[in-house]
Amino acid sequence: MTHVIAEPCIGTKDTSCVEVCPVDCIHPTNEEGEFDAADQLYIDPETCIDCGLCVDECPVQAIFPEEDLPDEWQKYIQINADWYAEE
């Protein structure tokens, strides 16, 4: 399983989660060119080690373990994966 960034991140893009991630799986960072154009941050499902450190750092509670993602935000599993597929 992996963690997923959902709708509350849209427009916020607070990078506190990026700073605590031990495997650098949350992008784009504010130092990357894609940051301004991106609607939200995304977790790479292939890289995430499911440690959960990012969950408590998110000020808008946008990060969930995949199995705990609310039903109305299930589409964000694919949205996060798709962002990495396009790189």
C-alpha positions, 0 to 999 in steps of 0.5 A: 500500500501507499499514501495518497494526496487528495483534494484538500491539497489543491491550491495549498501545496504546502511542502511540509510533507516533502521535508519529512519524506525519507524517500523523496517520493512527494513532488513537485517540490517548490524548487522544481519547474512543475511546481507552479503549474501543478494543482497539488502535490503528488505521492509516487506510489512506486517509491512510497514506503508507507511510513506515514511521516507525511500525514502529521505534517500536512496542515490541511489533512490531505494525505491518507493511507490508500486503504483509509482514503475517503470514498469521495476521493478514491480517484486521487489514487489514480491521479497521484499515479498518473502524475508520475506516469507522465514524467 
